[in-house]
Amino acid sequence: MSPFDDRHPSTVTDWDDARRKARLRDTSLWHEWKTLRRTRSAVLRVVVLLAAILVVFAQYLTFDVEPEQARLARTDPAILPVAAPADPKNWDTVVVDMVGLGGLDASSTAAALPSLRGMGVVWAIRYDNEGIDTKVIADLIVRAAELSGLKNVVLVGHSMGGVIALEVAKHIHLDSDRRLVGVILDCTPVDLNAVRPESRGAGEDMVRWMRWLPGARESRLLRLAVETYARRDRFLSHGGGGIPPGIRFAEFGEVLQEVLREKIFSRNAASNGLIEAQFTAIVAGGATGDLRALAAPADGKPRPAIVFIRPRDPDRDRVVDVEYSHRVLIEESGGVDGTLSVVLARNTGHANPMQRPIEYNTFIDQQILPFIQRYQAQVRETAVAAAPR
């Protein structure tokens, strides 16, 4: 005989929803509360939810943010040697390369441009991953140049790196005994108006996230989400052409592996805080003032040359409105008595020497070197004339 045989079988007619609710109410955690039962139960649920959020947030700070904070606290800007000059007579000049937004180390970019050796010994700047201080970078270059016996300096800045290069150039030109020969700007946005609206909006959104979300400057989890979302066109299908809309999971996996390899686990990836500092440098819009400071001699040193590299077809640069930067540079450094030379490059995009090394090296050899070498000769003549007798 089954132990359930003595129980009355339940039927549909036995269902009583009011009795079910009463039973739930009598067995709930707060069934003994007689006053403000609903209010007190709602408060308890909110407290439990907040406690869960705090636990998750504590794990986020402990395992995501704090290790990255400790690592970034040990970083410093550095100068990395890249190449010796092609001509021994240029051992008095150093060419210093700086990368743009999202970049940390310019050594790979500088190595892709062996034509820079035509001006002097080539160095690359590795930024401090916590942020950017152009005075610190300028002092670092000046000290290294003094120790190496290099009197003359040429700065090269790609994209946002040109904004940094101009500010560093001002410090070297006005506050040091090194002679600034020239500044080469590759698709540089001279201010925020030179950044195309879609790129400007993405940068402004990033800065807002950095300011209100605790740990956003160091969070690798947030970086993973942002970098993956930025590549969404590679794995999201919007339909059409016989392909249904949705996520292409094979491509999504490839994107995720790429982001993890290049942006999360790589020690050469720029941190969130560095990217924020780089974008803020553009927002500050000090490039125009820096150009004015470079437009006059200082302490007997002549004005440096300014070179602007841009695609001949402005639409090929989808990040910077190069025509806007071109106009501002003409106003500040061009004219009959100006020091500006503009290179209209074919088959290049936005500051992409790593992707177009042949094109970059060709126009550096053919157009930039002759221009910069005239200023090198002028600087050397000035130095000889100023030497004590």
Buried (B, 14 or more C-beta within 10 A) or exposed (E): EEEEEEEEEEEEEEEEEEEEEEEEEEEEEEEEBEEEBEEEBEEEEEEEEEEEEEEEEEEBBEEBBEEBBEBBEEBEBBBBBBBEBBEEEBBBBBBBBBBBBBBBBBBBBBBBBBBBBBBBBBBBBBBBBBBBBBEBBBBBBBEBBEEBEBBBBBBBBBBBBBBBBBBBBBBBBBBBEBBBBBBBBBBBBBBBEBBBEEBBEEBBEBBEBBEEEEBBBBBBBBBBEBBBEEBEEEBBBEEEEEEEEEEBEEBBEBBBEBBBEEBBEEEEBBBBBBBBBBBBBBBEBBBBBBBEBBBEEBEEBBBBBBBBBBBEBBEBBEBBBBEBBBBBBBBBBBEEEBBBBBBBBEEBBBBBBBEBBEBBBBBBBEBBBEBBBBBBEBBBEBBEEEEEE
